[in-house]
Amino acid sequence: MPAAPTAGGNGKSVRNTAGTAHALANRGELSEALAHCDRWVAAEKTNPEAHYLRAMVLTERGELGEARNALQRSLYLAPDVAMTCFAAGNLERALGRPMSAAMHYRHTLQVLERASPHSELPHSEGVTAAQLAALVKDLLLAEAG
């Protein structure tokens, strides 16, 4: 595995590390992506996007407990990001915690109420607020049924 660049020092190196982490994650090179995420988090401890991407990589690797911790950090730093709330609900559901999943899904709906229905959500690859709201409502109905 190639060594991750140091993400300290200046904004350009942090942006490079973040960009590399995203690119590696998109290519499925999860070990390398995680190393870059760790560098990014070390450089920008209060950046919710760094913690979110780290959580997504950890989830893909099957490291759900660590993914949960990273998502909690991201939510603490930015509690009203719809995709982070949704991801937290999905992770709680995967961990067999339906009540916690439902809480995150309800919070997702609250966040989406403030968004334009046709706006594409960050980190969603083109999903609109209305589309995510419909999906979350279906998940809540399925859990209740």
C-alpha angles and dihedrals in degrees: 000000000000117000115258115241119249109263098200131096109045142018094251094059090047091050089048091051091047092048092048091049090053093046093048092047091050090052091050094246090139102168092052092042091053091051090053091045089053090052090048093050090048090053096042109025092170097050107111092196091060091054091044094053090045089053092050092050092047090049091053089050090052093245093133099163093055090042089055091053092050092048091049089054091049091049091048090054096041111013096174103060106118098210092050091051090048093048090051090053092049092049093049089050090051089050091054096252103128096167092053090044091053091050091054092045091052089050089050089056091049090053092047092052087069094051128084106259093232097045117114112237122234113255091015102102093234103326113144127222090250093051093050091046091054091049093048092049089052091050092050091049091049091050092048094046 
